[in-house]
């Protein structure tokens, strides 16, 4: 009985260790850019979604609102996203907005597609306070945030019109 149990355990564990040791192409990890990354396999695309951290790998994920589709943002250790979002990343924080992503893997039904985030616009940040201490805090990030080649922030100013006055933020 013990021999059969050991064989069943090995058969269950070894495929997962092989998947865990699988490394992504070095271009994805080391290049640090999205749009010009040599690991991109298809044209970039835009959609409305919710970005948040989750348990597992990759931990940064984007849900395409209105679908059952989840996209994983690579690399797991240092996701390729605009700095304005990166500095606010934490568990209990969600980013709703329009995302432009570039795929590192082909779309395959039933599998998480791996991407990087080139641009985020119309971003609303929802952060939940410590357990049971009140409602979530909602913050709107003005402008559009683009991943610059040197990983610095590039913000496109948003113009607000109020009556006859025109304000620039």
URKA-V989073 format. One record per run of one state. SS is the DSSP state (a for helix, b for strand, c for the rest). FROM is the first residue (numbers start at 1). TO is the last residue. If there is no record, write none. Layout:
SS FROM TO
SS FROM TO
//
This chain:
c 1 1
a 2 21
c 22 25
a 26 31
c 32 44
b 45 53
c 54 59
b 60 64
c 65 69
b 70 73
c 74 82
a 83 86
c 87 92
b 93 103
c 104 112
b 113 127
c 128 136
b 137 147
c 148 152
b 153 156
c 157 158
b 159 162
c 163 164
b 165 168
c 169 169
//
